Amino acid sequence: MAVSLQKGQKVDLTKTNPGLTQIKVGLGWDTNKYDGGGEFDLDVSVFLLNDQGKVEDDKHFVFFNNPSSPDGSIVHSGDNRTGDGDGDDEVIEIDLSKVSANIQKVAFTITIYDAATRNQNFGQVSNAYARVLSASSGEELIRYDLGEDFSIETAVVVGELYRHGSEWKFSAIGSGYKDGLAGLARDFGVNIG
């Protein structure tokens, strides 16, 4: 039975699941129908952060154009351009045993591609969630449904995996950014030029 989190809650991942090293983080969403005319393209990005909350270099920013972390511990499944259908829209595969020792947090974000041009924001997105699964069994271990009503935000930090001693925990963040990927990149130290 999965642990269901609310914004701000944290839960042990590896302590309550001894021996767990291979996980998947599935993120999903639905877009509300509106008459803006543009298609929605939401993207999952992952930031591998050091103890200062910054990436060591731009290669620690994993997304559809950089689908793997330098140490190979984190792999992005690819870009889902529509979000149609049930289930996870994009999936991140993680081998916790391979995450470099200098990485203290792994932040999972969703952004709306070209949001300003298309006049789109998370107020037009519903049923967004993140879930952590055992890669071997497929069992859902943790689920966080973003019940927030975002209005002007074009990016959201959904959650974070973080080290606590020798264990990994998951934190439900649910923090919105009105300046999209640029705001995330600025805060996490990525140069997106």
TIVO-2410 file (N, C-alpha, C; in nm, 3 decimals):
# residues 193
REC num residu      c1      c2      c3 atome chaine
REC   1      M   0.085  -0.120   0.000     N      A
REC   1      M   0.000   0.000   0.000    CA      A
REC   1      M   0.088   0.125   0.000     C      A
REC   2      A   0.065   0.213  -0.093     N      A
REC   2      A   0.147   0.333  -0.107    CA      A
REC   2      A   0.119   0.433   0.006     C      A
REC   3      V   0.223   0.505   0.043     N      A
REC   3      V   0.209   0.615   0.137    CA      A
REC   3      V   0.164   0.736   0.056     C      A
REC   4      S   0.054   0.798   0.095     N      A
REC   4      S   0.002   0.916   0.027    CA      A
REC   4      S   0.044   1.040   0.104     C      A
REC   5      L   0.111   1.133   0.036     N      A
REC   5      L   0.165   1.252   0.102    CA      A
REC   5      L   0.085   1.376   0.070     C      A
REC   6      Q   0.091   1.470   0.162     N      A
REC   6      Q   0.040   1.606   0.142    CA      A
REC   6      Q   0.160   1.698   0.127     C      A
REC   7      K   0.139   1.817   0.072     N      A
REC   7      K   0.246   1.915   0.055    CA      A
REC   7      K   0.319   1.935   0.188     C      A
REC   8      G   0.453   1.930   0.181     N      A
REC   8      G   0.536   1.953   0.298    CA      A
REC   8      G   0.571   1.827   0.376     C      A
REC   9      Q   0.502   1.717   0.350     N      A
REC   9      Q   0.531   1.594   0.423    CA      A
REC   9      Q   0.654   1.523   0.365     C      A
REC  10      K   0.722   1.450   0.454     N      A
REC  10      K   0.839   1.373   0.416    CA      A
REC  10      K   0.819   1.229   0.462     C      A
REC  11      V   0.882   1.136   0.389     N      A
REC  11      V   0.869   0.995   0.426    CA      A
REC  11      V   0.999   0.923   0.392     C      A
REC  12      D   1.034   0.826   0.478     N      A
REC  12      D   1.149   0.740   0.450    CA      A
REC  12      D   1.118   0.655   0.328     C      A
REC  13      L   1.216   0.639   0.243     N      A
REC  13      L   1.200   0.551   0.127    CA      A
REC  13      L   1.279   0.422   0.148     C      A
REC  14      T   1.409   0.434   0.171     N      A
REC  14      T   1.491   0.313   0.179    CA      A
REC  14      T   1.487   0.249   0.317     C      A
REC  15      K   1.465   0.326   0.421     N      A
REC  15      K   1.460   0.267   0.556    CA      A
REC  15      K   1.339   0.174   0.571     C      A
REC  16      T   1.226   0.214   0.515     N      A
REC  16      T   1.105   0.132   0.524    CA      A
REC  16      T   1.099   0.025   0.414     C      A
REC  17      N   1.192   0.033   0.319     N      A
REC  17      N   1.201  -0.066   0.210    CA      A
REC  17      N   1.345  -0.113   0.199     C      A
REC  18      P   1.393  -0.193   0.297     N      A
REC  18      P   1.533  -0.235   0.298    CA      A
REC  18      P   1.575  -0.303   0.169     C      A
REC  19      G   1.694  -0.269   0.122     N      A
REC  19      G   1.747  -0.329  -0.001    CA      A
REC  19      G   1.700  -0.262  -0.129     C      A
REC  20      L   1.610  -0.166  -0.118     N      A
REC  20      L   1.558  -0.098  -0.238    CA      A
REC  20      L   1.667  -0.008  -0.297     C      A
REC  21      T   1.703  -0.030  -0.421     N      A
REC  21      T   1.798   0.057  -0.489    CA      A
REC  21      T   1.745   0.103  -0.624     C      A
REC  22      Q   1.664   0.022  -0.690     N      A
REC  22      Q   1.612   0.055  -0.823    CA      A
REC  22      Q   1.469   0.106  -0.810     C      A
REC  23      I   1.450   0.233  -0.844     N      A
REC  23      I   1.315   0.291  -0.838    CA      A
REC  23      I   1.282   0.361  -0.968     C      A
REC  24      K   1.154   0.388  -0.984     N      A
REC  24      K   1.105   0.472  -1.093    CA      A
REC  24      K   1.021   0.581  -1.029     C      A
REC  25      V   1.032   0.701  -1.083     N      A
REC  25      V   0.946   0.811  -1.040    CA      A
REC  25      V   0.860   0.846  -1.161     C      A
REC  26      G   0.731   0.822  -1.148     N      A
REC  26      G   0.637   0.851  -1.254    CA      A
REC  26      G   0.564   0.980  -1.224     C      A
REC  27      L   0.555   1.066  -1.324     N      A
REC  27      L   0.483   1.192  -1.309    CA      A
REC  27      L   0.375   1.199  -1.415     C      A
REC  28      G   0.261   1.252  -1.376     N      A
REC  28      G   0.150   1.259  -1.471    CA      A
REC  28      G   0.064   1.381  -1.447     C      A
REC  29      W  -0.025   1.409  -1.543     N      A
REC  29      W  -0.109   1.528  -1.538    CA      A
REC  29      W  -0.216   1.519  -1.646     C      A
REC  30      D  -0.315   1.602  -1.633     N      A
REC  30      D  -0.416   1.622  -1.737    CA      A
REC  30      D  -0.422   1.771  -1.764     C      A
REC  31      T  -0.455   1.808  -1.886     N      A
REC  31      T  -0.474   1.950  -1.917    CA      A
REC  31      T  -0.622   1.975  -1.933     C      A
REC  32      N  -0.664   2.088  -1.881     N      A
REC  32      N  -0.804   2.129  -1.894    CA      A
REC  32      N  -0.827   2.182  -2.035     C      A
REC  33      K  -0.940   2.154  -2.089     N      A
REC  33      K  -0.971   2.204  -2.222    CA      A
REC  33      K  -1.006   2.352  -2.213     C      A
REC  34      Y  -0.948   2.428  -2.300     N      A
REC  34      Y  -0.977   2.572  -2.305    CA      A
REC  34      Y  -0.964   2.618  -2.449     C      A
REC  35      D  -1.003   2.741  -2.478     N      A
REC  35      D  -1.007   2.784  -2.617    CA      A
REC  35      D  -0.885   2.864  -2.659     C      A
REC  36      G  -0.770   2.840  -2.596     N      A
REC  36      G  -0.648   2.913  -2.632    CA      A
REC  36      G  -0.586   2.867  -2.762     C      A
REC  37      G  -0.626   2.750  -2.809     N      A
REC  37      G  -0.581   2.705  -2.939    CA      A
REC  37      G  -0.451   2.628  -2.941     C      A
REC  38      G  -0.363   2.650  -2.844     N      A
REC  38      G  -0.233   2.583  -2.846    CA      A
REC  38      G  -0.236   2.450  -2.774     C      A
REC  39      E  -0.156   2.358  -2.821     N      A
REC  39      E  -0.140   2.230  -2.753    CA      A
REC  39      E  -0.054   2.249  -2.629     C      A
REC  40      F  -0.078   2.169  -2.528     N      A
REC  40      F   0.006   2.171  -2.409    CA      A
REC  40      F   0.121   2.072  -2.427     C      A
REC  41      D   0.240   2.112  -2.384     N      A
REC  41      D   0.355   2.022  -2.381    CA      A
REC  41      D   0.423   2.042  -2.246     C      A
REC  42      L   0.394   1.951  -2.153     N      A
REC  42      L   0.457   1.958  -2.021    CA      A
REC  42      L   0.580   1.867  -2.021     C      A
REC  43      D   0.683   1.912  -1.951     N      A
REC  43      D   0.809   1.840  -1.950    CA      A
REC  43      D   0.856   1.816  -1.808     C      A
REC  44      V   0.907   1.696  -1.782     N      A
REC  44      V   0.967   1.663  -1.654    CA      A
REC  44      V   1.118   1.688  -1.666     C      A
REC  45      S   1.174   1.755  -1.567     N      A
REC  45      S   1.318   1.776  -1.557    CA      A
REC  45      S   1.362   1.737  -1.418     C      A
REC  46      V   1.487   1.693  -1.407     N      A
REC  46      V   1.543   1.650  -1.280    CA      A
REC  46      V   1.673   1.725  -1.257     C      A
REC  47      F   1.688   1.780  -1.137     N      A
REC  47      F   1.809   1.852  -1.099    CA      A
REC  47      F   1.880   1.773  -0.990     C      A
REC  48      L   2.007   1.737  -1.013     N      A
REC  48      L   2.088   1.666  -0.915    CA      A
REC  48      L   2.168   1.771  -0.838     C      A
REC  49      L   2.139   1.787  -0.710     N      A
REC  49      L   2.188   1.901  -0.633    CA      A
REC  49      L   2.290   1.861  -0.527     C      A
REC  50      N   2.389   1.948  -0.506     N      A
REC  50      N   2.487   1.926  -0.401    CA      A
REC  50      N   2.434   1.981  -0.268     C      A
REC  51      D   2.519   1.987  -0.167     N      A
REC  51      D   2.472   2.030  -0.035    CA      A
REC  51      D   2.440   2.179  -0.028     C      A
REC  52      Q   2.473   2.256  -0.134     N      A
REC  52      Q   2.432   2.397  -0.142    CA      A
REC  52      Q   2.302   2.414  -0.221     C      A
REC  53      G   2.243   2.303  -0.266     N      A
REC  53      G   2.119   2.311  -0.341    CA      A
REC  53      G   2.138   2.354  -0.486     C      A
REC  54      K   2.261   2.334  -0.538     N      A
REC  54      K   2.293   2.373  -0.677    CA      A
REC  54      K   2.346   2.252  -0.753     C      A
REC  55      V   2.332   2.258  -0.886     N      A
REC  55      V   2.394   2.154  -0.969    CA      A
REC  55      V   2.544   2.179  -0.973     C      A
REC  56      E   2.623   2.073  -0.984     N      A
REC  56      E   2.769   2.088  -0.995    CA      A
REC  56      E   2.804   2.146  -1.132     C      A
REC  57      D   2.734   2.102  -1.235     N      A
REC  57      D   2.747   2.158  -1.369    CA      A
REC  57      D   2.618   2.127  -1.446     C      A
REC  58      D   2.608   2.179  -1.566     N      A
REC  58      D   2.483   2.166  -1.643    CA      A
REC  58      D   2.448   2.021  -1.678     C      A
REC  59      K   2.545   1.930  -1.672     N      A
REC  59      K   2.517   1.789  -1.700    CA      A
REC  59      K   2.434   1.725  -1.588     C      A
REC  60      H   2.423   1.792  -1.475     N      A
REC  60      H   2.342   1.743  -1.363    CA      A
REC  60      H   2.197   1.791  -1.372     C      A
REC  61      F   2.161   1.841  -1.489     N      A
REC  61      F   2.024   1.880  -1.522    CA      A
REC  61      F   1.976   1.778  -1.626     C      A
REC  62      V   1.890   1.685  -1.583     N      A
REC  62      V   1.845   1.574  -1.668    CA      A
REC  62      V   1.706   1.607  -1.722     C      A
REC  63      F   1.693   1.600  -1.855     N      A
REC  63      F   1.565   1.627  -1.923    CA      A
REC  63      F   1.570   1.557  -2.058     C      A
REC  64      F   1.470   1.578  -2.143     N      A
REC  64      F   1.461   1.501  -2.267    CA      A
REC  64      F   1.581   1.519  -2.360     C      A
REC  65      N   1.651   1.632  -2.354     N      A
REC  65      N   1.770   1.653  -2.438    CA      A
REC  65      N   1.900   1.612  -2.369     C      A
REC  66      N   1.896   1.581  -2.241     N      A
REC  66      N   2.009   1.529  -2.165    CA      A
REC  66      N   1.952   1.417  -2.077     C      A
REC  67      P   1.924   1.300  -2.138     N      A
REC  67      P   1.842   1.200  -2.071    CA      A
REC  67      P   1.910   1.116  -1.962     C      A
REC  68      S   2.039   1.141  -1.934     N      A
REC  68      S   2.106   1.062  -1.832    CA      A
REC  68      S   2.203   1.148  -1.752     C      A
REC  69      S   2.210   1.121  -1.622     N      A
REC  69      S   2.306   1.192  -1.537    CA      A
REC  69      S   2.447   1.143  -1.569     C      A
REC  70      P   2.552   1.223  -1.535     N      A
REC  70      P   2.689   1.182  -1.566    CA      A
REC  70      P   2.727   1.046  -1.509     C      A
REC  71      D   2.675   1.010  -1.392     N      A
REC  71      D   2.710   0.881  -1.332    CA      A
REC  71      D   2.618   0.768  -1.378     C      A
REC  72      G   2.521   0.798  -1.464     N      A
REC  72      G   2.430   0.697  -1.517    CA      A
REC  72      G   2.324   0.650  -1.419     C      A
REC  73      S   2.315   0.715  -1.303     N      A
REC  73      S   2.220   0.671  -1.200    CA      A
REC  73      S   2.077   0.715  -1.228     C      A
REC  74      I   2.060   0.819  -1.309     N      A
REC  74      I   1.927   0.874  -1.336    CA      A
REC  74      I   1.906   0.883  -1.486     C      A
REC  75      V   1.796   0.822  -1.533     N      A
REC  75      V   1.768   0.817  -1.676    CA      A
REC  75      V   1.624   0.863  -1.700     C      A
REC  76      H   1.608   0.959  -1.791     N      A
REC  76      H   1.478   1.013  -1.830    CA      A
REC  76      H   1.420   0.925  -1.942     C      A
REC  77      S   1.292   0.890  -1.931     N      A
REC  77      S   1.229   0.799  -2.028    CA      A
REC  77      S   1.202   0.863  -2.163     C      A
REC  78      G   1.202   0.995  -2.170     N      A
REC  78      G   1.173   1.062  -2.297    CA      A
REC  78      G   1.056   1.156  -2.284     C      A
REC  79      D   1.042   1.240  -2.383     N      A
REC  79      D   0.942   1.347  -2.382    CA      A
REC  79      D   0.807   1.296  -2.430     C      A
REC  80      N   0.704   1.315  -2.347     N      A
REC  80      N   0.566   1.288  -2.388    CA      A
REC  80      N   0.508   1.425  -2.423     C      A
REC  81      R   0.481   1.450  -2.548     N      A
REC  81      R   0.441   1.584  -2.591    CA      A
REC  81      R   0.293   1.617  -2.572     C      A
REC  82      T   0.211   1.516  -2.535     N      A
REC  82      T   0.068   1.545  -2.525    CA      A
REC  82      T   0.010   1.524  -2.386     C      A
REC  83      G   0.062   1.428  -2.312     N      A
REC  83      G   0.004   1.397  -2.181    CA      A
REC  83      G  -0.127   1.323  -2.191     C      A
REC  84      D  -0.163   1.281  -2.311     N      A
REC  84      D  -0.290   1.209  -2.329    CA      A
REC  84      D  -0.284   1.071  -2.265     C      A
REC  85      G  -0.399   1.022  -2.228     N      A
REC  85      G  -0.410   0.887  -2.176    CA      A
REC  85      G  -0.392   0.881  -2.026     C      A
REC  86      D  -0.416   0.762  -1.973     N      A
REC  86      D  -0.404   0.740  -1.829    CA      A
REC  86      D  -0.261   0.699  -1.795     C      A
REC  87      G  -0.230   0.708  -1.666     N      A
REC  87      G  -0.101   0.662  -1.619    CA      A
REC  87      G   0.006   0.770  -1.626     C      A
REC  88      D   0.129   0.727  -1.601     N      A
REC  88      D   0.241   0.820  -1.597    CA      A
REC  88      D   0.266   0.879  -1.736     C      A
REC  89      D   0.288   1.010  -1.739     N      A
REC  89      D   0.319   1.075  -1.866    CA      A
REC  89      D   0.468   1.070  -1.896     C      A
REC  90      E   0.552   1.085  -1.795     N      A
REC  90      E   0.696   1.072  -1.811    CA      A
REC  90      E   0.751   1.000  -1.688     C      A
REC  91      V   0.856   0.921  -1.709     N      A
REC  91      V   0.912   0.838  -1.602    CA      A
REC  91      V   1.062   0.860  -1.592     C      A
REC  92      I   1.111   0.866  -1.470     N      A
REC  92      I   1.253   0.878  -1.441    CA      A
REC  92      I   1.296   0.748  -1.372     C      A
REC  93      E   1.398   0.683  -1.426     N      A
REC  93      E   1.451   0.560  -1.365    CA      A
REC  93      E   1.574   0.597  -1.283     C      A
REC  94      I   1.582   0.545  -1.160     N      A
REC  94      I   1.691   0.582  -1.070    CA      A
REC  94      I   1.750   0.458  -1.005     C      A
REC  95      D   1.884   0.452  -1.007     N      A
REC  95      D   1.957   0.351  -0.931    CA      A
REC  95      D   2.022   0.425  -0.814     C      A
REC  96      L   1.959   0.417  -0.697     N      A
REC  96      L   2.006   0.492  -0.581    CA      A
REC  96      L   2.149   0.454  -0.542     C      A
REC  97      S   2.188   0.331  -0.569     N      A
REC  97      S   2.323   0.286  -0.532    CA      A
REC  97      S   2.431   0.349  -0.618     C      A
REC  98      K   2.394   0.407  -0.733     N      A
REC  98      K   2.491   0.468  -0.824    CA      A
REC  98      K   2.496   0.620  -0.815     C      A
REC  99      V   2.405   0.682  -0.738     N      A
REC  99      V   2.403   0.828  -0.729    CA      A
REC  99      V   2.532   0.874  -0.661     C      A
REC 100      S   2.606   0.963  -0.727     N      A
REC 100      S   2.733   1.012  -0.675    CA      A
REC 100      S   2.717   1.064  -0.533     C      A
REC 101      A   2.820   1.041  -0.451     N      A
REC 101      A   2.815   1.078  -0.309    CA      A
REC 101      A   2.796   1.228  -0.288     C      A
REC 102      N   2.840   1.311  -0.384     N      A
REC 102      N   2.825   1.456  -0.368    CA      A
REC 102      N   2.683   1.506  -0.397     C      A
REC 103      I   2.598   1.418  -0.450     N      A
REC 103      I   2.458   1.456  -0.477    CA      A
REC 103      I   2.377   1.432  -0.350     C      A
REC 104      Q   2.320   1.540  -0.296     N      A
REC 104      Q   2.243   1.532  -0.172    CA      A
REC 104      Q   2.092   1.529  -0.196     C      A
REC 105      K   2.049   1.592  -0.307     N      A
REC 105      K   1.906   1.598  -0.340    CA      A
REC 105      K   1.887   1.575  -0.489     C      A
REC 106      V   1.772   1.519  -0.521     N      A
REC 106      V   1.730   1.501  -0.659    CA      A
REC 106      V   1.590   1.565  -0.667     C      A
REC 107      A   1.582   1.680  -0.736     N      A
REC 107      A   1.455   1.754  -0.744    CA      A
REC 107      A   1.383   1.721  -0.875     C      A
REC 108      F   1.253   1.690  -0.864     N      A
REC 108      F   1.169   1.655  -0.978    CA      A
REC 108      F   1.078   1.773  -1.008     C      A
REC 109      T   1.081   1.820  -1.133     N      A
REC 109      T   1.003   1.938  -1.171    CA      A
REC 109      T   0.920   1.909  -1.295     C      A
REC 110      I   0.814   1.986  -1.310     N      A
REC 110      I   0.734   1.984  -1.433    CA      A
REC 110      I   0.725   2.128  -1.483     C      A
REC 111      T   0.754   2.148  -1.610     N      A
REC 111      T   0.743   2.281  -1.670    CA      A
REC 111      T   0.649   2.273  -1.791     C      A
REC 112      I   0.593   2.386  -1.827     N      A
REC 112      I   0.509   2.397  -1.947    CA      A
REC 112      I   0.595   2.458  -2.057     C      A
REC 113      Y   0.619   2.381  -2.162     N      A
REC 113      Y   0.701   2.428  -2.273    CA      A
REC 113      Y   0.633   2.547  -2.343     C      A
REC 114      D   0.712   2.653  -2.364     N      A
REC 114      D   0.665   2.770  -2.440    CA      A
REC 114      D   0.539   2.831  -2.379     C      A
REC 115      A   0.531   2.829  -2.246     N      A
REC 115      A   0.410   2.873  -2.174    CA      A
REC 115      A   0.374   3.018  -2.203     C      A
REC 116      A   0.472   3.107  -2.206     N      A
REC 116      A   0.442   3.250  -2.226    CA      A
REC 116      A   0.381   3.274  -2.364     C      A
REC 117      T   0.442   3.216  -2.468     N      A
REC 117      T   0.393   3.233  -2.604    CA      A
REC 117      T   0.252   3.176  -2.619     C      A
REC 118      R   0.229   3.062  -2.556     N      A
REC 118      R   0.100   2.993  -2.569    CA      A
REC 118      R  -0.001   3.041  -2.465     C      A
REC 119      N   0.039   3.133  -2.379     N      A
REC 119      N  -0.048   3.186  -2.274    CA      A
REC 119      N  -0.106   3.072  -2.188     C      A
REC 120      Q  -0.015   2.985  -2.139     N      A
REC 120      Q  -0.056   2.870  -2.060    CA      A
REC 120      Q   0.007   2.876  -1.921     C      A
REC 121      N  -0.058   2.813  -1.824     N      A
REC 121      N  -0.004   2.806  -1.688    CA      A
REC 121      N  -0.064   2.684  -1.618     C      A
REC 122      F  -0.017   2.660  -1.495     N      A
REC 122      F  -0.063   2.542  -1.423    CA      A
REC 122      F  -0.206   2.554  -1.372     C      A
REC 123      G  -0.267   2.670  -1.386     N      A
REC 123      G  -0.410   2.683  -1.358    CA      A
REC 123      G  -0.493   2.604  -1.458     C      A
REC 124      Q  -0.432   2.569  -1.572     N      A
REC 124      Q  -0.500   2.493  -1.677    CA      A
REC 124      Q  -0.460   2.345  -1.674     C      A
REC 125      V  -0.391   2.304  -1.567     N      A
REC 125      V  -0.346   2.166  -1.552    CA      A
REC 125      V  -0.414   2.107  -1.429     C      A
REC 126      S  -0.460   1.985  -1.440     N      A
REC 126      S  -0.524   1.920  -1.325    CA      A
REC 126      S  -0.468   1.780  -1.306     C      A
REC 127      N  -0.498   1.722  -1.192     N      A
REC 127      N  -0.460   1.584  -1.160    CA      A
REC 127      N  -0.311   1.556  -1.172     C      A
REC 128      A  -0.228   1.658  -1.143     N      A
REC 128      A  -0.083   1.637  -1.148    CA      A
REC 128      A  -0.040   1.556  -1.025     C      A
REC 129      Y   0.055   1.467  -1.047     N      A
REC 129      Y   0.102   1.383  -0.937    CA      A
REC 129      Y   0.245   1.336  -0.964     C      A
REC 130      A   0.306   1.286  -0.857     N      A
REC 130      A   0.433   1.213  -0.867    CA      A
REC 130      A   0.416   1.088  -0.784     C      A
REC 131      R   0.476   0.980  -0.830     N      A
REC 131      R   0.472   0.857  -0.752    CA      A
REC 131      R   0.606   0.786  -0.765     C      A
REC 132      V   0.645   0.720  -0.657     N      A
REC 132      V   0.769   0.644  -0.653    CA      A
REC 132      V   0.733   0.496  -0.652     C      A
REC 133      L   0.794   0.421  -0.743     N      A
REC 133      L   0.766   0.278  -0.756    CA      A
REC 133      L   0.894   0.197  -0.743     C      A
REC 134      S   0.879   0.076  -0.694     N      A
REC 134      S   0.989  -0.020  -0.699    CA      A
REC 134      S   1.005  -0.061  -0.845     C      A
REC 135      A   1.127  -0.049  -0.899     N      A
REC 135      A   1.149  -0.085  -1.039    CA      A
REC 135      A   1.132  -0.235  -1.061     C      A
REC 136      S   1.165  -0.314  -0.961     N      A
REC 136      S   1.156  -0.460  -0.980    CA      A
REC 136      S   1.014  -0.513  -0.972     C      A
REC 137      S   0.936  -0.464  -0.875     N      A
REC 137      S   0.801  -0.518  -0.856    CA      A
REC 137      S   0.691  -0.433  -0.920     C      A
REC 138      G   0.723  -0.306  -0.948     N      A
REC 138      G   0.621  -0.215  -0.999    CA      A
REC 138      G   0.528  -0.163  -0.892     C      A
REC 139      E   0.552  -0.202  -0.767     N      A
REC 139      E   0.467  -0.159  -0.655    CA      A
REC 139      E   0.482  -0.008  -0.630     C      A
REC 140      E   0.370   0.060  -0.618     N      A
REC 140      E   0.372   0.202  -0.585    CA      A
REC 140      E   0.402   0.216  -0.436     C      A
REC 141      L   0.509   0.287  -0.404     N      A
REC 141      L   0.553   0.304  -0.265    CA      A
REC 141      L   0.508   0.436  -0.206     C      A
REC 142      I   0.515   0.542  -0.287     N      A
REC 142      I   0.482   0.678  -0.241    CA      A
REC 142      I   0.402   0.746  -0.350     C      A
REC 143      R   0.302   0.822  -0.312     N      A
REC 143      R   0.224   0.900  -0.408    CA      A
REC 143      R   0.200   1.039  -0.351     C      A
REC 144      Y   0.217   1.140  -0.436     N      A
REC 144      Y   0.189   1.278  -0.399    CA      A
REC 144      Y   0.104   1.340  -0.508     C      A
REC 145      D  -0.022   1.370  -0.475     N      A
REC 145      D  -0.113   1.437  -0.568    CA      A
REC 145      D  -0.107   1.587  -0.539     C      A
REC 146      L  -0.074   1.665  -0.640     N      A
REC 146      L  -0.067   1.810  -0.623    CA      A
REC 146      L  -0.208   1.866  -0.625     C      A
REC 147      G  -0.269   1.879  -0.511     N      A
REC 147      G  -0.404   1.931  -0.503    CA      A
REC 147      G  -0.409   2.082  -0.515     C      A
REC 148      E  -0.292   2.144  -0.535     N      A
REC 148      E  -0.284   2.290  -0.537    CA      A
REC 148      E  -0.356   2.348  -0.658     C      A
REC 149      D  -0.413   2.461  -0.639     N      A
REC 149      D  -0.468   2.535  -0.752    CA      A
REC 149      D  -0.368   2.644  -0.790     C      A
REC 150      F  -0.279   2.611  -0.881     N      A
REC 150      F  -0.184   2.710  -0.930    CA      A
REC 150      F  -0.256   2.796  -1.032     C      A
REC 151      S  -0.221   2.923  -1.039     N      A
REC 151      S  -0.288   3.009  -1.136    CA      A
REC 151      S  -0.190   3.065  -1.239     C      A
REC 152      I  -0.085   3.133  -1.195     N      A
REC 152      I   0.007   3.196  -1.291    CA      A
REC 152      I   0.136   3.118  -1.310     C      A
REC 153      E   0.156   3.009  -1.235     N      A
REC 153      E   0.282   2.937  -1.240    CA      A
REC 153      E   0.296   2.858  -1.370     C      A
REC 154      T   0.420   2.854  -1.421     N      A
REC 154      T   0.449   2.779  -1.543    CA      A
REC 154      T   0.550   2.667  -1.518     C      A
REC 155      A   0.590   2.650  -1.391     N      A
REC 155      A   0.678   2.540  -1.351    CA      A
REC 155      A   0.646   2.505  -1.206     C      A
REC 156      V   0.666   2.378  -1.171     N      A
REC 156      V   0.641   2.332  -1.035    CA      A
REC 156      V   0.752   2.236  -0.993     C      A
REC 157      V   0.809   2.260  -0.874     N      A
REC 157      V   0.895   2.159  -0.812    CA      A
REC 157      V   0.799   2.064  -0.741     C      A
REC 158      V   0.788   1.943  -0.791     N      A
REC 158      V   0.690   1.849  -0.739    CA      A
REC 158      V   0.739   1.785  -0.609     C      A
REC 159      G   0.861   1.734  -0.612     N      A
REC 159      G   0.914   1.667  -0.495    CA      A
REC 159      G   1.063   1.648  -0.504     C      A
REC 160      E   1.121   1.598  -0.395     N      A
REC 160      E   1.264   1.575  -0.390    CA      A
REC 160      E   1.294   1.442  -0.321     C      A
REC 161      L   1.391   1.371  -0.374     N      A
REC 161      L   1.456   1.262  -0.303    CA      A
REC 161      L   1.576   1.325  -0.235     C      A
REC 162      Y   1.602   1.292  -0.111     N      A
REC 162      Y   1.720   1.349  -0.047    CA      A
REC 162      Y   1.782   1.249   0.049     C      A
REC 163      R   1.914   1.267   0.066     N      A
REC 163      R   1.988   1.178   0.156    CA      A
REC 163      R   1.966   1.220   0.300     C      A
REC 164      H   1.952   1.121   0.386     N      A
REC 164      H   1.945   1.142   0.530    CA      A
REC 164      H   2.034   1.035   0.590     C      A
REC 165      G   2.162   1.072   0.615     N      A
REC 165      G   2.259   0.971   0.654    CA      A
REC 165      G   2.281   0.876   0.538     C      A
REC 166      S   2.265   0.747   0.562     N      A
REC 166      S   2.283   0.648   0.455    CA      A
REC 166      S   2.150   0.613   0.387     C      A
REC 167      E   2.043   0.675   0.430     N      A
REC 167      E   1.910   0.645   0.375    CA      A
REC 167      E   1.865   0.754   0.277     C      A
REC 168      W   1.760   0.723   0.199     N      A
REC 168      W   1.696   0.819   0.109    CA      A
REC 168      W   1.554   0.843   0.159     C      A
REC 169      K   1.512   0.969   0.155     N      A
REC 169      K   1.376   1.008   0.189    CA      A
REC 169      K   1.314   1.082   0.070     C      A
REC 170      F   1.182   1.094   0.072     N      A
REC 170      F   1.111   1.170  -0.030    CA      A
REC 170      F   1.032   1.281   0.038     C      A
REC 171      S   1.039   1.401  -0.020     N      A
REC 171      S   0.968   1.516   0.033    CA      A
REC 171      S   0.872   1.569  -0.072     C      A
REC 172      A   0.746   1.590  -0.034     N      A
REC 172      A   0.645   1.649  -0.124    CA      A
REC 172      A   0.659   1.800  -0.118     C      A
REC 173      I   0.703   1.862  -0.227     N      A
REC 173      I   0.733   2.006  -0.228    CA      A
REC 173      I   0.613   2.090  -0.276     C      A
REC 174      G   0.571   2.072  -0.401     N      A
REC 174      G   0.456   2.146  -0.454    CA      A
REC 174      G   0.476   2.296  -0.459     C      A
REC 175      S   0.595   2.340  -0.502     N      A
REC 175      S   0.628   2.483  -0.507    CA      A
REC 175      S   0.626   2.533  -0.651     C      A
REC 176      G   0.545   2.636  -0.678     N      A
REC 176      G   0.529   2.687  -0.814    CA      A
REC 176      G   0.623   2.801  -0.847     C      A
REC 177      Y   0.654   2.815  -0.976     N      A
REC 177      Y   0.738   2.923  -1.028    CA      A
REC 177      Y   0.661   2.992  -1.139     C      A
REC 178      K   0.652   3.123  -1.134     N      A
REC 178      K   0.582   3.195  -1.241    CA      A
REC 178      K   0.672   3.220  -1.362     C      A
REC 179      D   0.804   3.205  -1.343     N      A
REC 179      D   0.896   3.228  -1.455    CA      A
REC 179      D   0.953   3.099  -1.512     C      A
REC 180      G   0.881   2.991  -1.496     N      A
REC 180      G   0.908   2.865  -1.566    CA      A
REC 180      G   1.046   2.807  -1.547     C      A
REC 181      L   1.094   2.745  -1.654     N      A
REC 181      L   1.223   2.677  -1.651    CA      A
REC 181      L   1.335   2.775  -1.618     C      A
REC 182      A   1.325   2.899  -1.663     N      A
REC 182      A   1.430   2.998  -1.634    CA      A
REC 182      A   1.443   3.020  -1.483     C      A
REC 183      G   1.331   3.023  -1.412     N      A
REC 183      G   1.335   3.040  -1.267    CA      A
REC 183      G   1.395   2.921  -1.198     C      A
REC 184      L   1.359   2.801  -1.242     N      A
REC 184      L   1.417   2.680  -1.185    CA      A
REC 184      L   1.568   2.677  -1.210     C      A
REC 185      A   1.608   2.705  -1.333     N      A
REC 185      A   1.750   2.702  -1.369    CA      A
REC 185      A   1.828   2.803  -1.284     C      A
REC 186      R   1.774   2.921  -1.268     N      A
REC 186      R   1.840   3.024  -1.186    CA      A
REC 186      R   1.859   2.975  -1.044     C      A
REC 187      D   1.754   2.923  -0.983     N      A
REC 187      D   1.762   2.880  -0.843    CA      A
REC 187      D   1.852   2.759  -0.823     C      A
REC 188      F   1.859   2.671  -0.923     N      A
REC 188      F   1.938   2.548  -0.909    CA      A
REC 188      F   2.078   2.559  -0.973     C      A
REC 189      G   2.110   2.676  -1.032     N      A
REC 189      G   2.245   2.699  -1.084    CA      A
REC 189      G   2.274   2.643  -1.221     C      A
REC 190      V   2.171   2.627  -1.305     N      A
REC 190      V   2.190   2.576  -1.440    CA      A
REC 190      V   2.196   2.694  -1.536     C      A
REC 191      N   2.290   2.688  -1.630     N      A
REC 191      N   2.301   2.790  -1.733    CA      A
REC 191      N   2.224   2.743  -1.856     C      A
REC 192      I   2.106   2.799  -1.880     N      A
REC 192      I   2.029   2.756  -1.998    CA      A
REC 192      I   2.045   2.852  -2.114     C      A
REC 193      G   2.129   2.955  -2.095     N      A
REC 193      G   2.167   3.045  -2.204    CA      A
REC 193      G   2.052   3.112  -2.261     C      A
***
